[in-house]
Amino acid sequence: MLANPSGVRSTACYAQPSHFAFSGRCKLLSSFPNRPRFLSPKKTSKFCSLSLLLSRNGVRCNSFSVKALVEPEVSESVAAAAGGAGAGGSGLLPPVSVKIPFGDREILIETGHIGRQASGSVMATDGETIVYTSVCLSDVPSEPSDFFPLNVTYQERFSAAGRTSGGFFKREGKTKDNEVLICRMIDRPLRPTMLKGFYHETQLLSWVLSYDGLHCPDALAVTAAGIAVALSEVPHSEAIAGVRIGLLGDKFVVNPTTKEMEGSTLDLFLAGTDNAILMIEGYCDFLPEEKLLEAVQVGQGAVRQICSAVKALVTKCGKPKMLDAIRLPPPELYRLVEKIAGDELHNVLQIKSKIPRRKAISLLEEKVINRLTDKGYISIEGLSGSGETILDLIDEEDEDEEIVVDGEVDEGDVHIKPVSRKSTPLFTEVDVKLVFKEVSSKILRRRIVEGGKRSDGRSPEDIRPITSSCGLLPRAHGSALFTRGETQSLAVVTLGDKQMAQKLDNLANVEEFKRFYLQYSFPPSSVGEVGRMGAPSRREIGHGTLAERALEPILPTEDAFPYTIRVESTITESNGSSSMASVCGGCLALQDAGVPLKCSIAGIAMGLVLDTHEFGGDGTPLILSDITGAEDASGDMDFKVAGNEDGITAFQMDIKVEGITLPVMREALLQARDGRRRILAEMMKCSPPPAKSLSKYAPLIHIMKVAPEKVNMIIGSGGKKVKSIIEETGVEAIDTQDDGIVKITAKDLSSLEKSKSIISSLTMVPTVGDIYRNCEIKSIVPYGVFVEIVPGREGLCHISELTSDWLAKAEDAFKVGDRVDVKLIEVNDKGQLRLSRRALLPVPETSPEDPSSNPDVVVIADSGKASDEGAPQKYVSVPKAEGLAEEKIDRAKVKSSATKVASSSKSNSAETTLLPRKKVFKRVKKSGSKAVTGVSSNDGE
């Protein structure tokens, strides 16, 4: 028989009633539904389900036995307490499906259908978009830390849109930036609601299983995550939900569709509880503060409706929370840490520079840890109550340990031998660190409220000193260094053509390119530390996207400025608000690169200290402008706002408490507007100022407009023509569009002009009758020559149009490279050109021997000669004299010949008749009445 040899207490898993009966004085702990699944698991057996269950009241189980039950007999009350509501006593919850409001429509929430072994699982359906979310907990708690061990993963399966990945392995690869951003939107509102002291690692997985292209999955994923956590055993304070708000004209729309968002001037994402806002993030086109507050109010109302429906669902099928698993530091420890380090902390927190202050705080923290954890006692003179505290804690340790003495159990049972107790510290190092951090935060907040001064001596509304300069990097297209206090951003701009655009892979399977993108990097050196360098972190992707969306509204249109724009923001120093420094530095770098911006914008981060009456204030929340890193960590809010003097382009708010109200947000927005105006005034003092002109190292881009049907002539068969133009002229790229837009990218003006000339010639619309002088013969074929009338455009000059005289072969009179004058005489349906050199030659005088001038002859085609392609057609002239019967003349051939002559005459100039060489029959008179017919040629044959 198996048992837990470590003697560690454990409880039965939720909703899994035991199939084993216990005899003796041990109680079945499954009758306590609110107890955690596992407690104090520093030593645990891999046979957790068969562990010895020990009672909570300290009664020792001196003897017991375990036997399997064929048909478990569990009372209804015990089964209900254990959550065994499933059919047949399986312990699984019955399937539940409900519809809850989601703006102007409803979404379907299903639980208990799939993922039943997870602590909580939800299928959320909006239209034909389906998101599946699961929440699971580790059986063993991790070491205590100062953050909740929550891991969020969001993935958009390509199969949701009926396709596969374009990669070699045909499966989803690394997390895309859009997935990272949605992961952050799920994590940020959930984290403030988690109760402190819960250290079981929690994993939330979210997949998009179906996507209809109309209903966005991000707001649905945040709401599904909030519902899954609310249904699970994770102890949290409130259920959360997320919504998106759009602005169509003057009307706010909750959770608009993708088509509606195309015409929206606002993209606001809001998450919160039924009574407070936890997170907002969004982008707009210079929206006033009051309009933004209206949108937040609409979103809060929608979230409130969702949360009310979620609470009803949790009441129906939610699992008991693991409240007993919460482990908080002893209350006595707070008083001890404040007594030991309180006075020194007051002095250390007044050090203005970040690095010296951080080192001083670290030394003080180490001192406190040594005092409270060294030998298990506290050597503080005059400290009362410490002895009692130690005894109480030791008594608790004794109660928790159960020992079975040899001989008191039957043979075959596991013998748990007494183990000598080792001397252990009174407080753990982790607990001391947690308390020290909270005490430091409390002292910092008290100093701000009571003294009205922050760590660096500023008032709540003051902005740190600002300096900026442009043109630092001579070979970069644009560069700027922006410094605000101890936060510094080096922004670099690179300009390029469409080939430099960022290609995005999305569920909609629509080819999407970004002509503007900002990439943010936060090296460990920016905070004076050593760390790993590799792929961008989630934080870097989130901060970079925020700065990118803040700058996007001030960029010119692609028609006005046809460049792809890349901004790199490298944080070289950091002490708060590095993303907003990226906005300011990026704006200056864009101006230095010569990008014609609509206006200048700046960004600022706002902080908050709530419940100021706790520290002697009047109870009014205190708003802080331009917060530092310490104020971000110790404060209650991080509210980033970017825009110009009158409007907002981007915003992001994270709350470390259980939400703020609209009046507090209104005050923060108005104070942020004043701060932006002051920062913009300082940016105007940039020295040296932005160049505001294209760098000589930036590429040149010329835009041409050609007829859409001429685009294929530029590309050529398989792209051969455009490649030859690039190779011949030396330009970097030629980009063509179906609407006839052609973009030429070149490093110098000469190559740009040369390629422009070739493309203009290729796409010109020729007119019959145009004359082209000194044109080169490019090639000779049996039926004529090809002449290049303009660069890249050739036409055929048939052998019959080369000279006025008979010409058997074109090679007899011309060679490749000769230059001739030609006239355009025809453009066929395919756009091919027919040229004539003969049309520009002098008109020969009419000879009496010319049959066309003799009214007594009829010109017909020679039926005895078959003309090859390109060879001149031969004709014969038949006289109308007596002696030749008219019925012997092939009248059909006469008619065909006359039609050809007329057509040829019509298509050519009036001064030249395009007739092939002819053979003429002449009548010869002799003595007598008999007529003899002979054949002669006008070329002397």
Helices and strands as residue ranges (DSSP letters): E 20-24, G 29-31, G 48-50, E 64-68, H 76-81, G 87-89, E 96-102, E 105-111, E 120-126, E 129-137, E 150-156, G 158-161, H 177-190, G 191-193, E 202-210, H 217-231, E 241-248, E 251-254, H 258-261, E 266-272, E 277-287, H 289-317, G 323-325, H 331-348, H 354-373, H 386-400, H 429-451, E 466-470, E 478-484, E 487-496, G 498-500, E 502-504, E 512-514, E 516-521, G 524-527, H 538-551, G 552-554, E 564-573, H 578-592, E 602-609, G 612-615, E 622-625, H 629-634, E 637-643, E 648-655, H 662-683, E 700-705, G 708-710, H 711-715, G 717-719, H 720-729, E 733-736, E 741-746, H 749-762, E 771-781, E 784-790, E 793-798, G 799-801, G 810-812, E 819-827, E 833-836, G 838-840, G 851-853, E 857-861, E 875-879, G 886-888, H 891-907, E 918-924, E 932-937
